[in-house]
Amino acid sequence: MNKVLSESGRREKADQTFGILTGPTVGFAALLLIWQILALRISGFPGPGPTFDAAAELFSDPFHAGGPGDQGIGWYVLTSLISAVVGVLLAALVGIPAGFAFGRFALLDSICAPVIRILRPVSPLAWLPLGLLVFQAAQFATLWVIVICSVWPISVNTAHGVKGVPLDYLNVARVLRLSEWKVFRSILFPFVLPYLLSGIRLSVGTAWLVVIAVEMFAGESGLGFWLWDQWNKQHVAHVLIGIFVIGVTGFLLDACLLASARRYWHDEA
């Protein structure tokens, strides 16, 4: 019986491994096939081969610095990453305290919730003109848009976590006459932390999407600016490379945050 179970377990693991390996392989093969078909049907659309050759040339010296307008793609990626990270940090400075306040005080939540529901669905680019008007600089306007769009996931998730704290915990704190700081430190923060981490993860993904879009319209540097500049120069292969770089960078950011969260839960366990 044990032998049958062990063989069944090995077969199941083999099937899972096969699925993990074959799934992405089939997916990327289908992508390359569709890509090649488009290249054959659309004039000026580079296929996988020419695009890979252009990518090899770009990434042979990604941090090349030859002067204004003559920089490697690595510098543009780094500029966008810095903008996204700084924007999320600023959003966290606003969103975390706001989320705890909304979740803790029902009156404040009732006042702010309708405003948040109206402003939250606004397109990121709709905030850009106001940023340019107020800050008179593309770099600060970019940060403004990132902060505005990244603050919602952090504050809303944090508030949702605070509202989910069991009433028994708060009743015990009330009986013991704990100060608001002790309630926050001993009860609210440990319980809300998973929600907070989820909000930060969503905010980082949002920030990465927003920074590319804003840089394409008003940026003076960054990956979005580079992508639009390459399109204006009709370097379509570079545009395709930029799309893949954006996707891979976003994937790696999300994977790092997910790995950090899993490590935290492992350490807690």
C-alpha positions in Angstrom: 0.0 0.0 0.0 2.8 2.4 1.0 4.6 1.5 -2.2 1.5 2.4 -4.3 1.1 5.7 -2.5 4.8 6.6 -3.0 4.6 5.8 -6.7 1.4 7.8 -7.0 3.1 10.7 -5.2 6.1 10.5 -7.5 3.9 10.4 -10.5 1.9 13.5 -9.3 5.1 15.4 -8.7 6.4 14.5 -12.1 3.1 15.7 -13.7 3.4 19.0 -11.8 7.0 19.5 -12.9 6.0 18.7 -16.4 3.2 21.2 -16.3 5.4 23.9 -14.8 8.0 23.4 -17.5 5.7 22.9 -20.5 3.2 25.6 -19.7 5.6 28.6 -20.1 7.4 26.9 -23.0 4.1 26.5 -25.0 3.1 30.0 -24.1 6.3 31.6 -25.3 6.4 29.4 -28.4 2.9 30.6 -29.3 3.9 34.2 -28.6 6.9 33.9 -31.0 4.7 32.3 -33.6 2.2 35.1 -33.5 5.0 37.6 -33.5 6.5 36.1 -36.6 3.2 36.0 -38.4 2.6 39.7 -37.7 6.1 40.5 -38.9 5.4 38.7 -42.2 2.1 40.4 -42.7 2.8 44.0 -41.5 5.4 46.0 -43.3 8.0 47.5 -41.0 7.1 45.3 -38.1 10.4 43.5 -37.0 10.3 39.8 -36.3 11.9 38.0 -33.4 15.3 37.6 -35.1 15.9 41.3 -35.9 14.5 42.3 -32.5 16.8 39.9 -30.7 19.8 41.3 -32.6 18.8 44.9 -31.7 18.4 43.8 -28.1 21.9 42.2 -28.0 23.3 45.5 -29.3 21.4 47.5 -26.7 22.3 45.4 -23.8 26.0 45.0 -24.8 26.6 48.2 -22.9 23.4 49.2 -21.1 25.0 51.9 -18.9 26.8 53.6 -21.7 27.1 57.4 -21.1 28.1 59.4 -24.1 26.4 62.6 -23.2 22.8 64.1 -23.5 20.7 61.9 -25.7 23.5 59.2 -25.9 22.9 56.9 -22.9 22.4 53.2 -22.5 19.0 51.8 -21.8 20.0 50.8 -18.3 20.1 54.5 -17.2 16.5 55.0 -18.4 15.3 51.9 -16.6 17.1 53.0 -13.4 15.6 56.5 -13.7 12.1 55.1 -13.9 12.7 52.7 -11.0 13.9 55.5 -8.8 10.8 57.6 -9.6 8.5 54.6 -8.9 10.2 53.7 -5.6 10.3 57.3 -4.4 6.6 57.8 -5.4 5.5 54.7 -3.5 7.5 55.7 -0.4 5.8 59.1 -0.4 2.5 57.5 -0.9 3.1 55.2 2.0 3.9 58.2 4.2 0.5 59.5 3.5 -1.5 56.3 2.9 -0.5 54.3 6.0 -1.5 56.9 8.6 -4.6 57.8 6.6 -5.6 54.1 6.4 -5.3 53.6 10.1 -7.2 56.8 10.8 -10.0 55.8 8.4 -10.3 52.3 9.8 -10.1 53.4 13.5 -12.5 56.4 13.4 -15.9 55.8 11.8 -16.7 59.5 11.5 -13.5 60.3 9.6 -14.2 57.3 7.3 -17.7 58.5 6.6 -16.4 61.9 5.6 -13.5 60.8 3.4 -15.0 57.6 1.9 -17.2 59.4 -0.7 -14.3 61.6 -1.8 -12.0 58.5 -2.2 -14.7 56.7 -4.2 -14.8 59.6 -6.6 -11.1 60.3 -7.0 -9.8 56.7 -7.0 -11.1 55.7 -10.5 -9.6 58.9 -12.1 -7.1 58.0 -14.9 -3.5 58.6 -13.9 -2.9 60.9 -16.9 -5.8 63.1 -15.8 -3.7 64.2 -12.9 -0.7 65.2 -15.0 -1.9 68.7 -16.1 -2.5 69.7 -12.5 1.0 68.4 -11.5 2.6 70.4 -14.3 0.6 73.5 -13.3 1.5 73.3 -9.6 5.1 72.1 -9.8 6.2 73.6 -13.1 8.6 70.7 -13.7 8.1 67.3 -15.4 10.0 65.4 -12.7 7.9 66.6 -9.8 4.7 66.3 -11.8 5.6 62.6 -12.5 6.1 62.0 -8.7 2.8 63.8 -8.1 0.9 61.4 -10.4 2.7 58.4 -8.9 1.8 59.4 -5.4 -1.8 60.2 -6.2 -2.4 56.8 -7.9 -0.3 54.7 -5.4 -1.8 56.1 -2.2 -5.3 54.5 -2.8 -4.3 50.8 -2.6 -2.2 51.5 0.6 -4.8 53.5 2.4 -7.8 51.4 1.4 -6.1 48.1 2.2 -4.9 49.4 5.5 -8.3 50.7 6.5 -9.9 47.4 5.5 -7.4 45.6 7.8 -8.2 47.9 10.7 -11.9 47.4 10.3 -11.3 43.7 10.3 -9.7 43.6 13.8 -11.9 41.4 16.0 -14.0 43.4 18.5 -12.9 41.1 21.3 -9.3 42.4 21.0 -10.5 46.0 21.2 -12.8 45.3 24.1 -10.0 43.8 26.1 -7.8 46.8 25.3 -10.7 49.0 26.5 -11.1 47.1 29.7 -7.3 47.3 30.4 -7.4 51.0 29.5 -4.6 50.7 27.1 -3.5 54.0 25.4 -4.1 54.5 21.7 -0.4 54.0 21.0 -0.4 50.6 22.9 -3.5 49.6 21.0 -1.8 50.5 17.7 1.5 48.8 18.6 0.1 45.6 20.2 -3.2 45.0 18.4 -3.7 47.0 15.2 -0.3 46.9 13.5 0.3 43.1 13.8 -3.2 42.4 12.6 -3.1 44.9 9.8 0.4 44.1 8.5 -0.7 41.5 5.9 -3.2 44.0 4.4 -0.6 46.7 4.5 1.9 44.5 2.6 -0.8 43.7 0.0 -1.5 47.4 -0.4 2.2 48.2 -0.9 2.5 45.4 -3.5 -0.5 46.8 -5.4 0.9 50.3 -5.2 4.3 49.3 -6.6 2.6 47.7 -9.6 0.5 50.8 -10.1 3.5 53.1 -9.7 5.4 51.1 -12.4 2.5 51.4 -14.8 2.0 55.1 -14.1 5.6 56.2 -14.4 6.0 54.7 -17.9 2.8 56.4 -19.1 3.6 59.8 -17.6 7.2 59.7 -18.9 5.8 59.0 -22.4 3.8 62.2 -22.3 5.8 64.6 -20.2 9.0 62.9 -19.2 12.4 64.3 -19.9 14.1 61.0 -19.0 13.2 57.5 -18.0 12.1 54.4 -19.9 8.8 55.8 -21.0 10.6 58.9 -22.5 13.1 56.5 -24.2 10.3 54.4 -25.6 8.4 57.3 -27.1 11.7 58.8 -28.5 12.5 55.5 -30.2 9.0 55.5 -31.8 9.5 59.0 -33.1 12.8 57.8 -34.6 10.9 54.8 -36.1 13.1 52.3 -34.3 10.2 49.8 -33.9 12.6 47.0 -32.8 13.6 49.2 -29.9 9.9 49.9 -29.1 9.3 46.1 -28.8 12.4 45.7 -26.6 11.1 48.5 -24.4 7.8 46.7 -24.0 9.5 43.5 -22.9 11.8 45.4 -20.5 8.8 47.1 -18.9 7.1 43.7 -18.5 10.1 41.9 -17.2 10.9 44.7 -14.7 7.4 44.8 -13.4 7.4 41.0 -13.1 10.7 41.1 -11.1 9.4 43.8 -8.8 6.2 41.9 -8.0 8.2 38.6 -7.5 10.6 40.4 -5.1 7.7 41.8 -3.1 5.9 38.5 -3.0 9.1 36.6 -1.9 9.6 39.2 0.9 6.1 38.7 2.1 6.4 34.9 2.0 9.7 35.2 3.9 8.0 37.3 6.5 5.2 34.8 7.0 7.7 32.0 7.2 9.7 33.8 9.9 6.5 34.6 11.8 5.5 30.9 11.7 
